[in-house]
Structures are given as C-alpha cells and as structure tokens.
Amino acid sequence: MIRNYIKTAFRSLMKNKGFTIINVLGLALGLATCLLIVFYVFDELSYDRYNEKADRIYRVNDDIKFGGNTNSYAVSPAPMAAAMKADFPEIEQIVRFRGKGGNQVKKGNQNIEEDMMIYADPSVFDVFTLPMISGSPTTALTEPHTIVITEQIAQKYFNKTNVVGQVLTFNDTAQYKITGVIKNIPHQSHFHFDFFISMSTLAESRDIAWLSSNFNTYILLKPGTDYKKLEAKFDAFYKKHAGPQLEDILHLNFAKFEQGGNYIRINLIPVKKIHLYSNRVAEFDANGNIDYVYIFSAIAIFILLIACVNFMNLSTARSSNRAREVGVRKVLGSARKYLIAQFLTESIIVTLLGAVIAVFAAWALLPLFNQMSGKELIITPHIVSWLIPALFIIIIVIGCLAGSYPALFLSGFNPIDVLKGKLANGFKGGLLRSFLVVFQFAISIFLIIGTLVIYNQLKFIQNKDLGYNRDHVLTVGNIGALGNSANTFKQEVKQIAGVTDASLSEALPTWDYGNGTTLFKDQAPDQKRALNTQFWGIDEDYINTLGMKIIKGRNFSKEMLTDSTGLIINEAAAKVLAFSNPIDQKLYAPTDNMVKNLKAYHIVGVIKDFNFKSLRLNVTPLVFRLDGGRGAFCVRVNSANIPALLAQIKKSWSGVAPNYQFDYSFLDQQFDSLYRSEQRIGTIVIAFTSLAIIIACLGLFGLAAYAAEQRTKEIGIRKILGANMSTIVGMLSKDFIGLVAIAIAIASPLAWWAMKQWLEGFAYRQNIQWWELALAGIAAVFIAFITISFQSIRAALTNPVKSLRSE
C-alpha cells in the first residue's frame, strides 16, 4: 500500500513539474534559511556551557549611583573575594581576574604585541574548565611571576606544547616562568585570554579598598544553592565591610549615603547568561544580544511559515485540476482516509526533497554566512547527531501540516458534484487562500520595514556628529613599548610633511576605556558636592588632533606651568557640577583608592560633549587632566599619498624602537568596529528579508499561473469582445494587489511598533520616518505586480481561439 502511495505520488508530482519545482524550491529556501539561523542561535545559546560546572558559576557585579552618575560594572573590589569566601558557606570557590593590557613578548630578537593577557587567582582552574596539557592546575599560578599559556601561544613561541619551565620576557624586562599549558579556550566563551599571570604578582590584588572596583570576580556555588537567596544577603554583607571606609572618607553611614539618592548594589549573573544578557562597563569581550536571538528565531519561523503557506496555497489552487481524479477514485470505491494518505504522501515527498536540497544549500552557504555574521560556525559530529533526527521530525511535521488542509479539502469533494462539473473554480472564493496570501505578504512587508529602519539607523550612526573628527586620524599601536622615547617619536612624527598634529594620551574615544574616579568640589569630601566621572590623561595636542571643540576657556598649554594641575571638563560634567562659570573653579581628586589624600586641580576649559561610549548610551561626565600617558598615539594626517606617509612614520618608529612591531589603524575603522555587530545584523536581516520575499513571490507566481489557467475561457471571450492586454492584466492582478494592500495595512503598524522598541536601545537614534512605511508598501505592491504580470501577460497573449477550443 505504502509503495503504491509513493509511486502514485511521484507520478502526480512529475505530471505537474512546475508546481513541484516551485514547492520544492520554496521549501528548500525556507529550510536552508532556518538551518543557518538555527546554527546561529545554537551558537549564541551555547556560550560558556563548555564549563563542566557552568550551572554553578556566577559573576559578581556592581551597580553604583554616585556623584550625579549611574553605572553598571562587571567588576568588584579587590578584597571582596576573600570576604565572600569567609562569610558565605554556600560558596565553594571564588576567583578574581584583573586586566593587564597589552605587552611586548620577546621571540628571538623580535618583540610581538600581545593583548589577551589577564591576572588570575590560582583557583581559576577550580572554577572554569580549562584543561591543562602540561603542568599541574593545583600549583600552576601559586607563585609570583608565573604564567599559564594556551597551546596556540606555546606553538607560536616555542613550536611545541611541552614548555613548562620555559621563560617569557615582557617589555624586555619582566620575566615569567611558564608553569602550565592549557587547551585553547573555545570560541563560545565570554573571555578569550592566551596568558594567565599569577595574581600574587600584582600588588593591587592585596588592596583593601572596598569603594574601588577593578576585579572581575566569579563564584562557584555549592550544589543545590539558590543564588537569589545568596544575593539577598549581599546588601548587609557589603555595608558591614565597606561601611567603615565610607564613614572614614565621606563621614556618613550607608543610611545617609542612600538618603542622598546614592547606592552601591552587589548582584550576581549566571555565567551562561553573560554573553547574551550583560552589557556592563569592563566586560571582557563585546557580548551578544538576546534580542537578536529572538529576532532571528522569529524570522526563521516566519520564513518557514511562508514556505508552508506556499505549499497550501498552490495545492488548494490546483484543486479543480485534481477534482475529477478525486471524483473518479471515490466512485471506484476509494475511502477518504486513503485519499488523505495519498495527498499527505505527496506532501511529505516534496518536503523531503526540499529538506535534502536545503541541507546541501546550508552547507554550501555556511562560509558566506560566517563572513556575514562574524561567526566561526562549522558542522561538527555533535551538530549532525541532533540535526538528522531534527530534520526527520521537521519533514514529518511540515509535510503533515503543509499537506493537511489540501488533503482534507481535496478528499472531501462530493464525487457527484465533481463529475457533473458543479465544483466552483477560480481564485475567488478561496478565503483561506486569500488569508494565507495576506499572511505571507504581511510578514514580507514587516521585514522590509524592519530592514529600512535598521539600515537608516546604522547610516545615522555613521554620519552623526560625534563631537570629534574621526576622519584622517591614524593610530599607532604598541606605543607603551617606547617608554620615555614616546615623546621623541611624537616630535619626529610631527615634523613629517603631511602630518597636521600628533598626540599622546591614555585613551581614544573609540576605546572601551574606563578610568573612573570621584572628584569633589571641596577639600573635605562631601557626597552632595561630588562628581563621579571618567578621568583621562591627555597632552596639549589631543583636542586639536581629534578635532574637538572648546566652548569655554582654553586648551592645555605646555607654556603654562600651572596646567600641570589643570582640568578640561565636558558639558555633561559641567551640568552636574552646576557652576555658574566653571572656569578657574577648583576640584579635588583622590590620589589613592582609600581617598586619604586629595589633590587640588583647577578648571581651565569646557569641551563640547563627544561620544566616547556606544551611541546606545548618553554622554556621561568626563574630565581631562594634562598627563600624556603612554596608552594611545594618534596622528592627524593631510596627505594624498598615505602609503608614502606611513612609510615615513614607520621609518621614525624603526629608529626609536627597531625591535618592536609597527602596528597602525585608522580611527574611523575603530569606530566602525564598535558597531560591527549591528552592521552584521543589518546585513543578515537584509539577506533574510530578500529570501522571504523570494519565497513569497514563488508562491504568488504559482497562484497567478493557476488563476490565469482557471480563467482561460473568460480571457478568450474578453479578447474576442475587444479587451486589450492591459485590461486583462489588470483583471488578473487586482485580486492579488488588493490582498497585498490588506497586508500593508496590517503589517505597517506592527512593524512601526516593533522597530520603535528596537530603537529604544539607542540613546541617539532617528525616528521612524513615514516614507519608510510608504516605501515598504510601494515595494511590496511593485514586487507583487511584477510577479503577477509575468503570468498575466502570458495569459493575455494566448490565442483566444485556442483557449475557447480547449473548452
């Protein structure tokens, strides 16, 4: 029986090749898109799950409101780890990390810049799953100046992994003994460090300041512990330990501190949620966003629904062509259940063919998708192990769902009515079919509007006045390696033709740099007269090099000796300070983490606000002090021959630091990298929207073909009576265009609301423009009309004598 169903199904499908090709292609495109999205979502949801104890690992966070500023941090105070371990028996183990920044690592006579370095407690191997290839995890980081490296670093510097006991030299001076080599950290991790340096090397790790947060702290809870109940104890715990220091510094307790509208709150986040749910100051890596997982999952479902809708539409549209077949079968004694089984078999075969093509298409498109998404997705045995059963279930479910209505509809024909020709024909009257067309195009229009809004927001970000000029600014890396020679290098570069200006500083606006501190209006700290701010060291050329604007006062000057205690504040800081005239006003900054001593500064200028964080966030207070630092070096260039200019700068670099790599980039490239995830999301959404439209058009193309076929006689009569081609095209198109118009009316307000919610995530954003909705509607009508017109024109050009003779 089953063999007969399959044989009959193949005959029917081969007899209607056009129908079969459209359905198979539509399902294949839909399933291939779904597979790619499933790979993406699976990858996003798998972050940090490689840790064997991931269900019990949590990061300690700080939420602080003080000095007119509110911040959420991924770091906590240095002494908190030991205190938590002592006070809470629920904690099995705890580990701290502290960023080290980039260093020059010696390899032969060459120094190589390495950025992925971190200080870590020895307990890191008890909390995280970092399998060790050589060395002992129990002793690897217990001694000062010891280091654990990944296998790729071991291969890079020694061409082998058995390197325990070897020594690495940083910045030509500091030497670290290798005590362990671990496997490379998986891509699905929220941190990707290559060098783990013993925490005991860092003097700051023994700091006792509770009001300064610099350490990423993770706890491993004992099995069965409710982290929310533990979290509820943190308020009293923090106040007990930090309270004495708060009273010593600000001369008030936490009750009065909070009465002033301030707070310090400690909380936990599960490690498995960090990648998708956390976007705090001092994150290790740029994290993902759970909203995009939801968006892509919805797109996958929508596209699959569109493909299924095509199947149902085309199957019911050709019902009149198979009505006589059904009538004859019923007259010959075929039961309805056998007819249903026959039609479901056809549906499942089409789905199977589409799934096979989809698998190969997804495999072929995976490298392109990786390039678009910035992922490193690969087909692994683990993926295959769940993909094959999942595909089998999908084929059965989609085959049955997509074929259920056609099977029930066709098998329910009355054989007498069918054989007497009383069955209603034509496109009109197919209410479900009309609903499904509206559904398809509503989704397509929704995606078109979303794509336009995302594109315009990204364009807005690219063109927004940031408060500084990022064009034609060259940044040179590894500048810290020059030490005292950095100023010499700067002066040499400034003499090169084509260089307008150059600057040494702690940071650049495109960096995710955090150097927060609290400044006070008075020499005696007072929470009501405090400013929580970023505190950056720059030189006198920084503002000019970056094209910033002084709106009050003046820039720093090396000719003014008093500028060694000068400050330049931004507009946001001036607003919080609320001085009637901030110029020459004094501010006091702590010289240590315990705020025992305050240094007096005076304000010499106010700078126009510029964006030094993501445009998702408002500009917060920032204060410049005159201290060039050795973190960043930028050059404003004005030359048509950039390669020649770079060669001259590289020559100067080689003269100052012959054994160090010359590394450079441009500031606008760094800015673009801040929004690379949004740009990638925009590209992917455009691609998926295009696929959704193509799939919808495939279905509409098929429907138009069958609508024209069912009205062959009417078209022939109209042509004999004098109807021209445009009249016939309009007649065949108006029903479909009307359905698209209904889809526009439904999709537009829904898309407007959804994209408005997405834009709320940006502090700086464009409003949704009316023309974006109008353009999406016009595009949908145009696409639908072009799709329908092909079949309509073909029908209108048919010889009427031939069409009437066929009747």
Secondary structure by P-SEA (a helix, b strand, c coil): caaaaaaaaaaaaaaaaaaaaaaaaaaaaaaaaaaaaaaaaaaaaaccccccccccbbbbbbbbbcccccccccccccaaaaaaaaccccccbbbbbbbbcbbbbbcccbbbbbcbbbbbccccccccccccccccccccccccccccccaaaaaacccccccccbbbbccccbbbbbcccccccccccccccccccccccccccccccccccccbbbbbbcccccaaaaaaaaaaaaaaaaaaaaaaaccccaaaaaaacccccccccccccccccccccccccccccaaaaaaaaaaaaaaaaaaaaaaaaaaaaacccaaaaaaaaaaacccaaaaaaaaaaaaaaaaaaaaaaaaaaaaaaaaaaaaaacccccccccccaaaaaaaaaaaaaaaaaaaaaaaaaaaaccaaaaaacccccccccaaaaaaaaaaaaaaaaaaaaaaaaaaaaaaaaaccccccccccbbbbccccccccaaaaaaaaaaacccccccccccccccccccbbbbbbccccccccccccbbbbbbcccccccccccccccccccccccccccbbbbcaaaaaaacccccccbbbbbbccccccbbbbbbbcccccccccccccccccbbbbcccccccbbbbbbbcccaaaaaaaaaaaaaaacccccbbbbbaaaaaaaaaaaaaaaaaaaaaaaaaaaaaaaaaaaaaaaaaaaaaaaaaaaaaaacccaaaaaaaacaaaaaaaaaaaaaaaaaaaaaaaaaaccccccccccaaaaaaaaaaaaaaaaaaaaaaaaaaaaccaaaaaaac
